[in-house]
Amino acid sequence: MTLLRKSLPYLTAIIFIPWLALFATDQFSFNNKTELAAPVLFLILFAVLPLFLWKLELNFRMVLLPLLFVIVLILLFIFQKDYFFRTGKEYLLFIAVLPVYYIIGEAIAFDLIFVGNPATNTFYLAAGALISNFIGGPAASLLLIRPFLNANRYRKHSTHTVIFFIIIVANASAFLSPISNTHLYIAYLKGFSPEHFLKFIPIWLAIVGILLFLFYLIDSIFLWKEPRQNHPAKQLAEALYLSLKKEELKQSLILKTIQYLQKPTLQISGAYNVWLLPIILLILIFTSQLKSEIPYRELSLIILGIYSFIVTPVIHFKKRVIIRLLDLMFLYFFAFFVVGFIARMFIDEYPFYLDTIHKAWLISTLSGFIDNVSASVIIFNPEFLSRSVLEQSNFFSELIFSEKKFKNITALLIGISIMGGLTYLGNYVNIFIKDEAEKSGIKMPNFFMYMIYSIPVMIIVSAVTIIFISYIE
């Protein structure tokens, strides 16, 4: 496993380099099915790379990724200038939102002390489901995961709590605003208006409601199976209470300790960043129809991110955020330019007509095996969605209003959010959550065992969602 982990980036790079030669010609096509092997293999390797990438040494990552980045830029500029400038503009507009997720979101340190049980856990996940729509699923996950892990660490069965956290907070509940998740921001950039997200509220209530009910039921079963014991900290306090002889110490120290442990306490640092969140939403709303050569929206988001970075004094926070932003900027660059190029060739050869809710839901499962951004780059293609030429600036608006495909687009966008929790690969933040859980001592299932947990949940939620979408106006 260690050898594979060290070798995989090199293998990916070796497979990656020949594909760059494809940018030198516009005449490439799939003459037979055997030629599909190379691009499919590349997409698979690109999808699984993040599982190993963040476990590699930082110095190695900061050499390999920039090197590939520069090679792609040079080849694109030389051989595919039109594609370079068109896709480059989309990429720059997209990465402007990353500071919202990984600077402003992480700058708010959230520390809640509580004992994890079905009631408190369900309430916590419900709050996380709501928060994820204001600061984004990735930011909400990184903000809320540590207190949740601490609350459930003492339990014998706690793996399911992390899995439901990934499904609910990081993915399935995040689709009510343009910044709820990365693919929704891409849809927003392509013309999906902010007011359309308001139509998702009934579906959101149904999805979150059924997920919370399933979690409460499963968590109650696991808690019932646990040996009857108190929280370890409370046991220690009670042991001290019995051992101490002075009555005044009993009253003033131990009883207060027990009361403190039983009562949840909340501490928030970096709260001065909270006021930035409504400003971000207002910027997105008021600039959605703004047409200007100057990217006011993107400049505003970057300025807010820089402000948050400067006023947050924690040194380790700044180092962690810079590294994470660089990693994601490189990965998303390859998603936009290389995955997008491969997708264009696939779509030209094998068109897929998105004309029903069920087809939209089916294709959304792609996001369960490749990050939401990469899935969006593949799916949000004019040829793929409509088989007609659309203006990129009003991409979704034309689909919704001219062709009356709002139900299909709704199924697609919500499906990508929900299916992001199907595997660890469905959203890069899923891997971050898994690593945090393992660091805290919670044993997480491997890739395939995780799917044994997630697939039944996805089937139930899919059925509920498709029913609700069918009745949307």
C-alpha positions as CSV (number, residue, x, y, z in Angstrom):
1,M,0.0,0.0,0.0
2,T,2.9,2.4,0.8
3,L,4.5,1.7,-2.5
4,L,1.2,2.2,-4.4
5,R,0.6,5.4,-2.5
6,K,4.0,6.7,-3.5
7,S,3.8,5.5,-7.1
8,L,0.3,6.5,-8.0
9,P,1.0,10.2,-8.7
10,Y,3.9,9.2,-11.0
11,L,1.7,6.7,-12.8
12,T,-1.0,9.3,-13.2
13,A,1.5,11.8,-14.6
14,I,2.8,9.2,-17.1
15,I,-0.8,8.5,-18.3
16,F,-1.6,12.2,-18.1
17,I,1.3,13.5,-20.4
18,P,0.2,11.6,-23.6
19,W,-3.3,13.0,-23.3
20,L,-1.9,16.5,-23.4
21,A,-0.9,15.8,-27.0
22,L,-4.6,15.6,-27.9
23,F,-4.7,19.4,-27.4
24,A,-2.5,19.7,-30.6
25,T,-5.4,18.6,-32.9
26,D,-9.1,19.1,-33.3
27,Q,-9.4,16.0,-35.5
28,F,-9.3,13.4,-32.8
29,S,-12.2,10.9,-32.7
30,F,-13.0,7.5,-31.3
31,N,-12.7,5.1,-34.3
32,N,-13.5,2.0,-32.2
33,K,-14.4,1.1,-28.7
34,T,-10.9,0.0,-27.8
35,E,-9.8,3.6,-28.0
36,L,-12.1,4.5,-25.1
37,A,-9.8,2.6,-22.7
38,A,-7.2,5.4,-22.4
39,P,-9.6,8.3,-21.5
40,V,-11.6,6.1,-19.2
41,L,-8.5,5.0,-17.4
42,F,-7.4,8.6,-17.1
43,L,-10.7,9.6,-15.6
44,I,-10.6,6.7,-13.1
45,L,-7.1,7.6,-12.0
46,F,-7.9,11.3,-11.8
47,A,-11.0,10.4,-9.6
48,V,-9.0,8.3,-7.1
49,L,-6.0,10.5,-7.0
50,P,-7.3,12.7,-4.1
51,L,-7.5,9.6,-1.9
52,F,-3.7,9.4,-2.0
53,L,-2.8,13.0,-2.8
54,W,-3.3,14.6,0.6
55,K,-1.4,11.8,2.3
56,L,1.7,12.6,0.3
57,E,4.5,14.8,1.4
58,L,3.8,18.5,0.9
59,N,7.0,19.2,-0.9
60,F,6.3,16.4,-3.4
61,R,2.8,17.8,-4.1
62,M,4.1,21.3,-4.5
63,V,6.4,20.1,-7.2
64,L,4.3,17.6,-9.1
65,L,1.1,19.6,-9.4
66,P,2.6,22.9,-10.5
67,L,4.8,21.0,-13.1
68,L,1.8,19.4,-14.7
69,F,-0.1,22.8,-14.4
70,V,2.7,24.6,-16.4
71,I,2.8,21.8,-19.1
72,V,-0.9,22.0,-19.7
73,L,-0.8,25.8,-19.9
74,I,2.0,25.9,-22.4
75,L,0.5,23.2,-24.7
76,L,-2.9,24.8,-24.5
77,F,-1.6,28.2,-25.4
78,I,0.4,26.9,-28.3
79,F,-2.1,24.5,-29.9
80,Q,-5.6,25.5,-28.6
81,K,-5.7,29.2,-28.0
82,D,-9.5,29.5,-28.4
83,Y,-10.1,26.6,-26.0
84,F,-7.5,28.0,-23.7
85,F,-9.1,31.5,-23.4
86,R,-12.7,30.2,-23.3
87,T,-12.1,27.6,-20.6
88,G,-9.6,29.8,-18.8
89,K,-12.2,32.5,-18.3
90,E,-14.7,29.9,-16.8
91,Y,-12.0,28.5,-14.5
92,L,-11.0,32.0,-13.2
93,L,-14.6,32.9,-12.5
94,F,-15.1,29.6,-10.6
95,I,-12.0,29.7,-8.4
96,A,-13.0,33.1,-7.1
97,V,-15.5,31.4,-4.8
98,L,-12.9,29.1,-3.2
99,P,-11.9,31.7,-0.6
100,V,-15.6,31.7,0.6
101,Y,-15.3,27.9,1.3
102,Y,-11.8,27.6,2.6
103,I,-10.9,31.0,4.1
104,I,-14.1,32.6,5.5
105,G,-15.6,29.2,6.4
106,E,-12.6,27.8,8.2
107,A,-11.8,31.2,9.9
108,I,-14.8,30.6,12.1
109,A,-13.7,28.2,14.8
110,F,-16.7,26.3,16.3
111,D,-16.4,24.4,19.6
112,L,-19.5,22.8,21.0
113,I,-19.2,20.5,24.0
114,F,-22.0,18.0,24.2
115,V,-22.7,14.3,24.7
116,G,-23.6,12.5,21.5
117,N,-26.9,10.6,21.6
118,P,-29.7,10.2,19.0
119,A,-31.4,13.4,20.0
120,T,-28.4,15.7,20.2
121,N,-26.7,14.2,17.1
122,T,-29.9,14.6,15.0
123,F,-30.3,18.2,16.1
124,Y,-26.6,18.9,15.3
125,L,-26.9,17.4,11.8
126,A,-30.1,19.4,11.2
127,A,-28.3,22.6,12.2
128,G,-25.4,21.6,9.9
129,A,-27.8,20.9,7.0
130,L,-29.1,24.5,7.4
131,I,-25.6,26.1,7.8
132,S,-24.2,24.4,4.8
133,N,-26.5,26.5,2.6
134,F,-25.1,29.7,3.9
135,I,-21.4,29.0,3.9
136,G,-21.3,26.0,1.6
137,G,-21.1,22.3,2.3
138,P,-17.3,22.1,2.3
139,A,-16.9,25.0,4.7
140,A,-19.8,23.8,7.0
141,S,-18.2,20.3,7.1
142,L,-14.8,21.5,8.1
143,L,-16.4,23.9,10.6
144,L,-18.7,21.3,12.3
145,I,-16.9,18.0,12.1
146,R,-14.5,18.2,15.1
147,P,-17.1,19.0,17.8
148,F,-19.2,16.2,16.3
149,L,-16.4,13.7,16.5
150,N,-15.6,14.7,20.1
151,A,-19.2,14.2,21.1
152,N,-19.3,10.7,19.7
153,R,-15.8,9.5,20.3
154,Y,-16.6,7.7,23.6
155,R,-19.3,5.5,21.9
156,K,-18.4,2.0,20.8
157,H,-20.4,2.4,17.6
158,S,-19.7,5.8,16.0
159,T,-18.8,5.1,12.4
160,H,-22.3,5.5,11.2
161,T,-22.4,9.0,12.7
162,V,-19.5,10.2,10.4
163,I,-21.1,8.5,7.3
164,F,-24.4,10.4,7.9
165,F,-22.4,13.6,8.5
166,I,-20.8,13.2,5.1
167,I,-24.1,12.4,3.4
168,I,-26.2,15.1,5.1
169,V,-24.0,18.1,5.9
170,A,-21.3,17.9,3.2
171,N,-23.6,16.8,0.3
172,A,-27.3,16.1,0.3
173,S,-28.6,19.1,2.2
174,A,-26.4,21.7,0.3
175,F,-28.4,22.9,-2.6
176,L,-30.5,26.0,-1.5
177,S,-28.1,28.8,-2.6
178,P,-25.5,29.4,-5.3
179,I,-22.6,28.8,-2.8
180,S,-24.1,25.7,-1.2
181,N,-21.8,23.5,-3.2
182,T,-19.2,23.9,-6.0
183,H,-21.4,22.5,-8.8
184,L,-24.2,24.9,-7.9
185,Y,-21.8,27.8,-8.2
186,I,-20.8,26.6,-11.7
187,A,-24.6,26.4,-12.5
188,Y,-25.0,29.9,-11.2
189,L,-22.2,31.2,-13.4
190,K,-23.9,29.6,-16.4
191,G,-27.2,31.4,-15.8
192,F,-29.1,29.5,-13.1
193,S,-30.8,32.5,-11.3
194,P,-30.7,32.7,-7.4
195,E,-34.5,32.9,-7.2
196,H,-34.7,29.4,-8.7
197,F,-33.1,28.0,-5.6
198,L,-36.2,29.1,-3.6
199,K,-38.2,26.5,-5.5
200,F,-36.0,23.8,-4.0
201,I,-37.1,24.4,-0.4
202,P,-40.0,21.8,-0.3
203,I,-37.7,19.2,-1.8
204,W,-35.0,20.2,0.7
205,L,-37.4,19.7,3.6
206,A,-38.3,16.3,2.4
207,I,-34.8,15.1,1.8
208,V,-33.3,16.5,5.0
209,G,-36.4,15.2,6.9
210,I,-36.1,11.6,5.7
211,L,-32.3,11.6,6.2
212,L,-32.6,12.9,9.8
213,F,-35.3,10.3,10.5
214,L,-33.2,7.5,9.1
215,F,-30.2,8.7,11.2
216,Y,-32.2,9.0,14.4
217,L,-33.6,5.5,13.9
218,I,-30.2,3.9,13.1
219,D,-28.4,5.9,15.9
220,S,-31.0,4.8,18.4
221,I,-30.4,1.1,17.4
222,F,-26.7,1.4,17.8
223,L,-27.0,3.2,21.1
224,W,-29.3,0.4,22.3
225,K,-26.6,-2.1,21.4
226,E,-24.0,-0.3,23.4
227,P,-23.0,-1.5,26.9
228,R,-24.7,0.6,29.5
229,Q,-22.1,3.1,30.7
230,N,-21.8,6.8,31.3
231,H,-19.6,9.2,29.5
232,P,-16.0,8.6,30.6
233,A,-15.5,12.1,31.8
234,K,-18.7,11.8,33.9
235,Q,-17.5,8.5,35.3
236,L,-14.3,10.1,36.4
237,A,-16.2,13.0,38.1
238,E,-18.4,10.5,39.9
239,A,-15.4,8.5,41.1
240,L,-13.8,11.6,42.4
241,Y,-17.0,12.5,44.1
242,L,-17.0,9.2,46.0
243,S,-13.3,9.5,46.9
244,L,-13.4,13.0,48.3
245,K,-14.3,13.3,52.0
246,K,-14.7,17.1,52.5
247,E,-18.3,18.0,51.9
248,E,-17.4,21.5,50.7
249,L,-15.2,20.1,47.9
250,K,-17.9,17.7,46.9
251,Q,-20.4,20.5,46.5
252,S,-18.1,23.2,45.0
253,L,-16.0,21.1,42.6
254,I,-17.4,17.7,41.7
255,L,-21.1,18.5,41.4
256,K,-20.3,21.5,39.3
257,T,-18.1,19.4,37.0
258,I,-20.9,16.9,36.5
259,Q,-23.4,19.6,35.8
260,Y,-21.0,21.2,33.3
261,L,-20.5,17.9,31.5
262,Q,-24.2,17.3,31.2
263,K,-24.9,20.8,29.9
264,P,-23.8,21.6,26.4
265,T,-21.4,24.6,26.1
266,L,-20.7,26.7,23.0
267,Q,-17.6,28.7,22.1
268,I,-17.1,30.5,18.8
269,S,-13.9,32.2,17.8
270,G,-13.5,34.1,14.6
271,A,-17.2,35.2,14.8
272,Y,-16.2,38.5,13.3
273,N,-16.2,36.6,9.9
274,V,-19.9,35.8,10.2
275,W,-21.0,39.2,8.9
276,L,-19.3,38.4,5.7
277,L,-21.7,35.6,4.8
278,P,-24.9,37.7,4.2
279,I,-22.7,40.1,2.2
280,I,-21.6,37.2,0.0
281,L,-25.2,36.2,-0.7
282,L,-26.2,39.7,-1.5
283,I,-23.3,40.1,-3.9
284,L,-24.4,36.9,-5.7
285,I,-28.0,38.0,-5.9
286,F,-27.3,41.6,-7.2
287,T,-24.7,40.6,-9.7
288,S,-26.5,37.6,-11.2
289,Q,-27.8,39.7,-14.0
290,L,-25.0,42.1,-14.2
291,K,-23.2,42.2,-17.5
292,S,-19.8,43.9,-17.4
293,E,-16.3,43.4,-18.8
294,I,-15.1,44.0,-15.2
295,P,-15.7,40.9,-13.0
296,Y,-17.1,42.8,-10.0
297,R,-18.5,39.7,-8.4
298,E,-15.3,37.7,-8.5
299,L,-13.2,40.7,-7.3
300,S,-15.6,41.2,-4.4
301,L,-15.4,37.6,-3.3
302,I,-11.6,37.6,-3.5
303,I,-11.3,40.8,-1.5
304,L,-13.6,39.4,1.2
305,G,-11.5,36.3,1.4
306,I,-8.2,38.3,1.7
307,Y,-9.8,40.4,4.4
308,S,-10.9,37.3,6.4
309,F,-7.4,35.8,5.9
310,I,-5.7,39.0,7.3
311,V,-7.9,39.6,10.3
312,T,-7.8,35.9,11.4
313,P,-4.7,35.8,13.7
314,V,-4.3,32.0,14.0
315,I,-1.0,31.0,12.3
316,H,-1.7,27.3,11.8
317,F,-5.0,28.2,10.2
318,K,-3.3,30.4,7.6
319,K,-0.8,27.7,6.6
320,R,-3.5,25.0,6.4
321,V,-5.8,27.2,4.2
322,I,-3.0,28.2,1.8
323,I,-2.0,24.6,1.2
324,R,-5.6,23.5,0.8
325,L,-6.4,26.3,-1.7
326,L,-3.3,25.5,-3.8
327,D,-4.1,21.8,-3.9
328,L,-7.7,22.5,-5.0
329,M,-6.8,25.2,-7.5
330,F,-4.5,22.7,-9.3
331,L,-7.0,19.8,-9.2
332,Y,-9.9,22.0,-10.4
333,F,-7.6,23.3,-13.1
334,F,-7.1,19.8,-14.5
335,A,-10.9,19.2,-14.1
336,F,-11.8,22.2,-16.2
337,F,-9.2,21.8,-18.9
338,V,-8.4,18.1,-19.3
339,V,-11.5,16.4,-18.0
340,G,-13.6,19.0,-19.9
341,F,-11.6,18.3,-23.1
342,I,-12.2,14.5,-22.7
343,A,-15.9,15.1,-22.0
344,R,-16.2,17.2,-25.2
345,M,-14.9,14.3,-27.2
346,F,-17.2,11.7,-25.5
347,I,-20.2,13.9,-26.1
348,D,-19.5,14.5,-29.7
349,E,-19.3,10.7,-30.3
350,Y,-21.9,9.5,-27.9
351,P,-24.7,12.0,-27.3
352,F,-26.9,11.6,-24.3
353,Y,-30.3,13.2,-24.4
354,L,-31.4,14.6,-21.0
355,D,-35.1,14.6,-21.7
356,T,-36.6,12.9,-18.5
357,I,-36.2,13.2,-14.8
358,H,-35.0,9.7,-14.5
359,K,-32.2,10.2,-17.1
360,A,-31.1,13.3,-15.2
361,W,-31.0,11.4,-12.0
362,L,-29.1,8.5,-13.6
363,I,-26.4,10.8,-15.0
364,S,-26.1,12.6,-11.6
365,T,-24.7,9.4,-10.1
366,L,-21.5,10.3,-12.0
367,S,-20.8,12.8,-9.2
368,G,-20.7,9.9,-6.7
369,F,-17.4,8.6,-8.3
370,I,-15.8,11.9,-9.4
371,D,-15.8,15.2,-7.6
372,N,-18.7,17.5,-8.1
373,V,-16.6,20.0,-10.1
374,S,-15.4,17.4,-12.5
375,A,-18.9,15.9,-12.8
376,S,-20.2,19.4,-13.6
377,V,-17.6,20.0,-16.2
378,I,-18.7,16.8,-18.0
379,I,-22.5,17.3,-17.6
380,F,-22.9,21.1,-17.9
381,N,-22.2,21.0,-21.6
382,P,-24.7,22.6,-24.1
383,E,-24.5,19.6,-26.4
384,F,-25.0,17.2,-23.6
385,L,-28.0,18.9,-22.0
386,S,-29.9,20.1,-25.0
387,R,-28.2,19.1,-28.3
388,S,-28.5,22.7,-29.4
389,V,-26.2,25.7,-29.4
390,L,-26.7,27.9,-26.3
391,E,-25.1,31.2,-25.2
392,Q,-22.7,30.3,-22.4
393,S,-23.6,33.4,-20.4
394,N,-27.3,32.4,-20.2
395,F,-26.8,28.6,-20.4
396,F,-29.3,27.4,-17.8
397,S,-31.7,30.3,-18.3
398,E,-32.3,29.3,-21.9
399,L,-32.8,25.7,-20.9
400,I,-35.3,26.6,-18.2
401,F,-37.3,29.2,-20.0
402,S,-37.0,28.4,-23.7
403,E,-37.2,24.7,-23.5
404,K,-39.2,24.2,-20.2
405,K,-36.7,21.7,-18.8
406,F,-36.8,23.0,-15.2
407,K,-37.7,19.6,-13.7
408,N,-34.8,17.9,-15.5
409,I,-32.3,20.6,-14.4
410,T,-33.7,20.4,-10.9
411,A,-33.2,16.6,-10.8
412,L,-29.7,17.1,-12.2
413,L,-28.5,19.8,-9.7
414,I,-30.1,18.1,-6.6
415,G,-29.0,14.7,-7.8
416,I,-25.3,15.8,-8.0
417,S,-25.6,17.2,-4.4
418,I,-27.1,14.0,-3.0
419,M,-24.9,11.6,-5.0
420,G,-21.8,13.4,-3.8
421,G,-22.2,11.4,-0.6
422,L,-22.3,8.0,-2.4
423,T,-18.5,7.4,-2.1
424,Y,-15.5,9.2,-0.6
425,L,-14.7,10.4,-4.2
426,G,-18.0,12.2,-4.6
427,N,-16.7,15.4,-3.0
428,Y,-13.1,16.3,-2.0
429,V,-14.3,17.3,1.4
430,N,-15.5,13.7,2.1
431,I,-11.8,12.7,2.2
432,F,-11.0,15.5,4.6
433,I,-13.9,14.3,6.9
434,K,-12.7,10.7,6.7
435,D,-9.1,11.7,7.7
436,E,-10.4,13.8,10.6
437,A,-12.5,10.9,11.9
438,E,-9.5,8.5,11.7
439,K,-7.3,11.0,13.5
440,S,-9.8,11.2,16.3
441,G,-9.8,7.4,16.7
442,I,-12.9,6.5,14.9
443,K,-12.4,3.5,12.5
444,M,-13.8,4.4,9.1
445,P,-14.8,1.8,6.4
446,N,-12.8,1.4,3.2
447,F,-14.1,2.6,-0.1
448,F,-16.3,-0.3,-0.9
449,M,-17.5,-0.9,2.7
450,Y,-18.6,2.8,2.8
451,M,-20.9,2.1,-0.2
452,I,-22.6,-0.7,1.7
453,Y,-23.7,2.0,4.1
454,S,-24.5,4.7,1.6
455,I,-26.3,2.8,-1.2
456,P,-29.4,1.9,0.8
457,V,-29.7,5.5,2.0
458,M,-29.3,6.8,-1.6
459,I,-32.0,4.5,-2.9
460,I,-34.5,5.7,-0.3
461,V,-33.6,9.4,-0.8
462,S,-33.7,9.0,-4.6
463,A,-37.2,7.7,-4.5
464,V,-38.4,10.5,-2.2
465,T,-36.7,13.2,-4.3
466,I,-37.9,12.0,-7.7
467,I,-41.5,11.9,-6.4
468,F,-41.2,15.5,-5.1
469,I,-39.6,16.8,-8.3
470,S,-42.4,15.3,-10.3
471,Y,-44.8,17.7,-8.6
472,I,-42.7,20.8,-8.8
473,E,-44.0,23.6,-10.9
